[in-house]
Amino acid sequence: MSVAKSPVRWTTKDIEALPENEWVRYEIIDGELFVTRSPHHKHQQLAGRIFAALDAWAVGTGSGEASIMPGLIFSDSDNVSPDVAWGSDERIAQIQDEAGHFQGAPELVVEVLSPGKTNEERDRSAKLKLYSVQGVSEYWIVDRTAQRIEIYRREQAQLVLTATLLAQDTVTSPLLPGFALQVARLFAVRG
């Protein structure tokens, strides 16, 4: 759910003043407050599978770190928590503050779409623009309903759609040499 546009510009300090609630996520994009409920179990499971694959690759190669729902504080009016992120050791050393938040862009950001037009528009438009402006190298939008992954990569200083992967495809990335994840495994249902 998005809070209605108003002349009020929300800031990180405003979020810090809101009551703690583990069932609610607050994000700010260009001063607009977005409030979302805790995601569906399947959403969390999918994000967990992506994290597990990225984390296993990172640990195995000694290449950076994967994070679940890291705080990305780009500015006082741009503060978001993507589902999964990966950053190289060099990038993390540059952007991580003492509280463990990122004060800049990791190389890879992953968002699992939550149902609803407002949620989809936020991830496909507002967050895409934000991540593009902030210097994210690659952005994955994972659609659990359609069982597909859209891959956006930086080209000429902006993120552009370079691939749409379906169940028979494999996720690879020039950022992650040797990383390969079968899309079908992400959406597999235990039976």
C-alpha angles and dihedrals in degrees: 000000000000121000110238117268112263137160087264113104111205120219138193089259089058091054091050089056093054118097117268111255122167091201095059131066120202121200132171123208117180090341094308116123118227118192119191133175123239107288127254116275091249090053090054092045091053093048088048092053091051091048091048092052093046092044093050090050092046094048092044094050099032087234115141130296137286119218135194115224097342117185109249108196106184095163140336089279099038113064120146141160113214119198094246136001137180126202133179117244090251094052094045091051089055100046109030117101127205091267090059095251123130115243091192143022125303114213096251130035125182126196123187107208117244117211119267136067095257092052093047093048091050093053097038097042119012096037093040089056093044094050090045094052092044095054105254106165098208134015125191120198110196117201109196094184094054091032095228140119124218113207119206118189132186112262122167093349098312140081113253131179107261102165143010110205126202133190095285092052133088126226113232131160138196085224091060110046110206094009113135128167124177109228091216090061091058093056097037115135117215111232 
